[in-house]
Amino acid sequence: MALIAPPKAATGAASAPLLDVRHLRVEFPTRGGVLTAVDDVSLQIAPGEVLGVVGESGAGKSLTGAAIIGLLEPPGHIAAGEIHLDGQRIDRLSHDEMRRVRGRRIGAIFQDPLASLDPLYSIGDQLVETIRTHLDLGEAAARQRAIELLQEVGIPGAARRIDHYPHQFSGGMRQRVVIALALAAQPQLIIADEPTTALDVSIQAQIIALLKRLCRDHGTAVMLITHDMGVIAETADRVAVMYAGRIVEIGPVAGVIRAPKHPYTIGLMGSIPTIAGERERLAQIDGTMPRLTAIPSGCPFHPRCERAFDRCLRERPDLLDAGASRAACWLYAGEER
Amino acid sequence: MRQPVSNPRAVEGRRDGILLQVSHASKTFDVSPPWLARTLGRQPRQLLRAVDDVTFDIRRGETLGLVGESGCGKSTVARLIVGLYRLSAGTIAYAGADIGALAAGGGDRALRRKLQMIFQDPYASLNPRWRVVDIVAEPIRAHALVRGREAIRARVDALLVQVGLAAADGQKYPHQFSGGQRQRISIARALASEPEFLVCDEPTSALDVSVQAQVLNLMRDLQRALGLTYLFISHNLAIVHHIANRVGVMYLGRLVELADKPALFARPEHPYTRMLLDAIPDLAMSGRARTPVAGEVPNPLAPPPGCTFHPRCPYANERCRTEVPLLKAAPSGGIVACHAVEERRMGSDTVFPR
């Protein structure tokens, strides 16, 4: 299986994934022992595809994203597994090599746009610096490209606004600037961690529409990390549901949302209030996600699962075929063969 | 026929069983620079109208949802009602009695006891140095509802059990609980003073969805068991749809639409309400084409003249740019403040068919 050469060539229907995460494990050594925050996570993203990663606080979704872009906060580290980007293994790169991958080949968008922008530099300075770090452009050409990027992300009066500072922008406009920064070097993959969570609903809708359009136009793949199933439904092609550091279900977004298979996903979908129909009570998953210090044996969801049986307490389930998606649940062991 | 009304409540009718009346309530904050800077820099005083002439009623036993985006004044309304802010103009009456005086630290203690508030952040609203038992017992002691150590202890235990915690949890400190459990403690504390009316300001927005479902279910059970009346404030329309009987929509300090929940969601009148409904991510994946409305909420320090929504409104005309629309009766049975609705400018081709 030869590696296909030009990284930016459209791979079309080819099956080679752009991002290939295999058996990723993230650990935090503590005085009380080693905590496993991400446990045996495998996922692929095809070129141009949007993969949603959804889960509640502590599910390990943000750490999975941070591990991929090499921004795990020490003492957190990758303890096992491999991460391949377009055929190249990137989890063993040196600090400097990883810096070049970040920004050039993987862009990042975080929840708080203010934290991603330097308050002391105009947004033009920041864009030009990013562009010139990664692309071979002169000062004037880089500035021209920066203005085009700002226009593309929908900032009115881009030629004037480029010299403004982050505090002069509203929250929604700042997030547009961050998206422009992430796209500056035309990366193949964008990791977007809760990109719309800090924004009002009307602005959130604008940003989702913008991300979708840009990624379609540029053929950029996206890993969209969020707690909001609604955002996933609007944006993603496939979705991975995480619980206690593991992927419990992964599949095409329509299948997972309309016909969830894993009991956790079923409970999660039922607990979301919607404006369609009247419900007296919301479905309720009793209890809370386990702490990392006390992850249950077998299937980590079994203490909260109404359908748990003996095997769930003893053996950890792999992802098994369950209709259109794959679910880490022993209920589907029969369908495996 | 629509008629201009100075008292929107007259057109809404049904005045029976009204528990809380907010009439022409306004709250202005002075956000001027300090006196010296103002004098030296020749800057004028700056006033922020956080709540501008808001009028609505809440009936006994119902849940009124109040929605809007950040800075629309919904939380200020909550704080005005429980007396955390003092009204700049207008009145608020609870069961017929003026409670504007509560903010001055005065007012009837018995009345104050009946209105309680649940805050958004369960991490900031509980004293980290107090045991849960003392947090929940404080209102009981303050209002002398139960006397004697043993009796107070028994009452706290019963409250903790009522909100889904264990009596033994009383000996712990807030940091030993998760966000959802802390919000249960906040609810137990609010219930400790045996209130009739709870103001809930985004009580679940800091919580994960599965925990949010637990808290929303609990609030509904308690309402039924105790006959509580809720003002439920949220930026999330789906949550308001789940919990409320009637819904008010605020924009830049003003109430722009208020209607029974089924009417508001089935036939939103105000263009802003339509926009908010359209912005809800589509979980049903109907493939409905969304038309995100352009623009952002204007600076509340310099709100646009006329209807404050006009810069973002696809139906705005000259009248909207100059004349402030008043709340008037709408065909849906609710009230709406919009010239375009009044003049039927939007026609029947609703932009956001649902």
Interface residues (C-beta under 8 A of the other chain):
Chain A: E56 S57 S170 G172 M173 D200 V201 S202 I203 Q204 A205 Q206 I208 A209 H227 D228 M229 G230 V231 A233 E234 V253 A254 I257 R258 G267 L268 G270 S271 I272 P273 T274 I275 A276 R279 E280 R281 L282 A283 Q284 I285 D286 T288 M289
Chain B: E69 S70 S178 G180 D208 V209 S210 V211 Q212 A213 Q214 L216 N217 R220 H235 N236 L237 A238 I239 H241 H242 I243 F265 M275 L276 L277 D278 A279 I280 P281 D282 L283 A284 M285 R290 P292 V293 A294 E296 V297
